[in-house]
Amino acid sequence: MTLQSLSQLMLQAQQLLTQIDQHPQYQALQIDCDVTLSDVRQFFNTLQSECQIKGDRTH
């Protein structure tokens, strides 16, 4: 099994979040929760920044 780099996985996750956010079924939901897609995006942005600072050693 080949492992993808962390940066590749973060990119895929962010693309998936965008697709979910734009999906009509998701937009039709009336969700009231403490964590939003924007919060999750911010998490991935922070994680990506940390990887760039410390170096992505998974390549």
N, C-alpha and C positions, 0 to 999 in steps of 0.2 A: 504494500500500500504506500503510495506516494503522498507525503504530507505537503499541503499548500502552505506557503508562507503566511505569517500572520497578517501582513499588509494585504495580501490577496484575499484572505477571508474577510477582513474589515471592509474592503471595497465591495465584495459580493453582498455583505450584510447591509451596507448603505444603499446599494442598488435595490435590494429587496425591500428595504424600508420605503424607498421612494415609490416602488410599484404598489406596495400595500396602501400607502397614503393616497395614491391616485385612483385606487380601485373603487368603483361605484358601491360595491357591497360594504366596504369599510366606511366610506363616506356616509352611507345611510345609517350606520349604527349610531346609537345614542349611548356612547360609552362615557362613564364618569369614573375616572381612576386617577390615582396619584402620579402615575408615570405615563408620560405621553410619548409619542413617536419622536417629538423634538428632544425630549430628555434622552432617549436612546441614541439619537443622532449625536447629541453632545457627548455622550459617553464614548462613542466610536471616534469622534474627533479628538477627544482627550487621549484616548488610547493610541491613536495614530501619532499624535504629537510626542507622546512618551517614547514610542518606538523609534521615531526619528531622532529624538534626543539621545537615547541610549543605543541606537543602532539596531536595525532589524537583523538579528543573527540567524534567522531561520532560512535564509536563501541557501 
